[in-house]
Amino acid sequence: MKIEEIQSLIKFVAKSGVSEVELEMNDVKILIKTPPKGVRNVESTTLVQAPVMGGLPNVQQLQAIPAAPAPAAASPKADVPAAPAEEENSNYIEVKSPMIGTFYRSSSPDKPAFINVGDDIKVGDVVCIIEAMKLFNEIESEVTGKVVKILVDDTSPVEYDQPLFLVDPS
């Protein structure tokens, strides 16, 4: 099987919405996995195995096309200073992610978000859910105040200690 055929198959699977396809033809085995719908900026991986002359399998790993194109980064303007934005945010408290996972603003797509900009929150209020290894963890606020800014898009991957919200404690 040629690389072009494999790439074409990857594109077809990504567009079809199927999450996993396994194909075996003669001495080639292909496994294509795509991220579930709603997950952004996650690249799929394809594993191709074929025997070589010595009888041992030759394993090649190919990067598939991302399920959703990553947004283009905006080019910073040299004439705009970053200091005023930092000064504006200096009196706000950051609510940070306690774990690595996928950030969700609501408990399900048809439910309203836990919090929105302008909402008052208090210690113990659920502010979001972070999914890690198929477990959905409710994240509670550790501060009291008014939500000023939501820093993460819904269904985005987050890192440990990544700021999620800005809260005005006054």
Secondary structure, 3 states (H helix, E strand, C coil): CCHHHHHHHHHHHHHHCCCEEEEEECCEEEEEECCCCCCCCCCCEEEEEEECCCCCEEEEEEECCCCCCCCCCCCCCCCCCCHHHHHHHCCCEEEECCCCEEEECCCCCCCCCCCCCCCEECCCCEEEEEEECCEEEEEECCCCEEEEEECCCCCCEECCCCEEEEEECC
